[in-house]
Amino acid sequence: MFNKTISKQLTEIMKLCYQINNVETNRELTGNLPTVFLDFMGHTCQLNIRIYDDGWMSGEDPDFSGKVYLDENPDDVSDELAKLIERLGVTLKLKERKERKRNV
């Protein structure tokens, strides 16, 4: 069943991911700006997210990773998505601070 709240949260997650990574990012290109990976697994209705606070580099573990099965109890899913939105908001602020520091 389609849930409007969850749909809005998923849209917000995509928006935040794009704000954080609106160009290709890895340490070789952007230094220590954050990098976010977002995956949807259609066969399990699962959303996965990985955040590298200092940028992505091959072989390194993310600073944060989370997964949400979107076909579970809608209230629980909404709570878990809210946590991802909060963490992405923190990451966006981190990116903005690092960009300001670079431009000083």
N, C-alpha and C positions, 0 to 999 in steps of 0.2 A: 504494500500500500504506500502511495506517495505521501510524504510528510512535508508540509510547507516550511516548518521550522528547520528541519534538517536540510532541506534544499537551500534555504537562505544561509545557513551556516557553511555549507559546502561552497557556496558562491563566495562568501567572505574569506574562506580559507584560500581559494584560488586567487582572489584579489590580493591578499597579503603575500602569497608566494610570488606573484608577479611583481609586486612593489619591492620585494626583497631582491628578486633576481629578474630584472627586466632586460638584462644583457647576459651574455655568457659569463660565468664566473668560475674561476678556480684560482688558486694562489698565484700561479704564474702570470695571470692576467690582471687580477684585481688586488693582489696583496692579501690582506687579512679580512676582507669584507665577507660577511656570512654567505653561505650557500645552502639552499633548501632543495631537497628532493621530495617529490610528491608522486605517489603511485596509486592507481586504482586497480584492484584485482577483481575483474568481473566475475570470475568463476566462484569466488567466495564472498563477493560483495564487501570487500575489505579495502580500507584506505590506509596507506602507510605513509609516514612522513619521517624524514631524517634531516636534521639541522646540524650544520658545521659552522659554529660561531666564528671561526677564524678562516673560513674558506675551505673548499674541498681540496683534498690531495689524495691521490691513489694510495690505498693501503691503510688509511687512517679511519678510526672509528668515529661515528658522529657524536657530537656533544649531547644530542637529544634524539631519541627515536620513539615513535608511537604508532599504534595501529588501532583501528576501530572497525569492527564488523558492523556495517550499516544496516543489516537485516535483523539486528537484535532488538531488544525492548527500546522503543523510540525515546523514552525519557532517559535511559542510560546512554544511548547513542548521543543524544543532544548534550548531555553533561560532558561526555568525553570530547565531543567536537568543541565545546566551549573551552575546555582546557587547551586544546590545540590552538584555537584562536588566540587565547591569552599568551601562549608561548610564542606564537608567530608575531604577536604585537611587541613582545620583548625583543625579539630578534630584529624587527624593523627599527626599533629605537636604537638598538646597538649599531646597526648599519649606519643610521643617520649620524650618530655620535662619531663613528669612525670616519665618515666622509667629512664632517666638519673639522675634525682634527687634522685631516690631510690638507684641507684648504686653508689652514691657518699659517 
